[in-house]
Every structure is written in structure tokens, then in C-alpha cells.
């Protein structure tokens, strides 16, 4: 529960050939308000432990430009944020 009381769930969605589209137009694998999306079960690793070497990563940045994490950090710190979709 969030501070200030319970949160009302948004459950409007429609099924499409690509998945479920919510009222904002985002498409996900499950219908909006489905408990599996809100309360995942099982283990969910968060990534390398502090001090553990980062695997080789070449991925698009927020502008779509390909970035080699090791080559471009120049031995400085690096923050990598992964998100699975805009539908939480």
C-alpha cells in the first residue's frame, strides 16, 4: 500500500493481437490490473552485486545511439537501468 491509503487499480484494457492495450495505449502481456503484474512471485535478480564485474553490454541509450558500456565509461562509474516496459 502506498502512503496516503490504498491505490485504486486501473483495469480498463482490450485484447489485441499483440497483447493487452491499457487505457493509455501501452501494450503488455497481461490484462491491466492482473495480480501477476502487480505482485510477482519467485526470485527476481537485480543485477550484478556491488563490486562484481559488469558483463559486456552494448545497447541503445535513451536517444537510440548504441553504447558500449565498458568503452565509454573510461574507468569511471556507470549506472545501467533496465526496464521491461512502460506498463508497470
C-alpha positions, 0 to 999 in steps of 0.5 A: 500500500502506498502512503496516503491509503490504498491505490485504486487499480486501473483495469480498463484494457482490450485484447489485441493481437499483440497483447493487452492495450491499457487505457493509455495505449501501452501494450503488455502481456497481461490484462491491466490490473492482473495480480501477476503484474502487480505482485510477482512471485519467485526470485527476481535478480537485480543485477550484478552485486556491488563490486562484481564485474559488469558483463559486456553490454552494448545497447541503445541509450535513451536517444537510440545511439548504441553504447558500449558500456565498458568503452565509454565509461573510461574507468569511471562509474556507470549506472545501467537501468533496465526496464521491461516496459512502460506498463508497470 
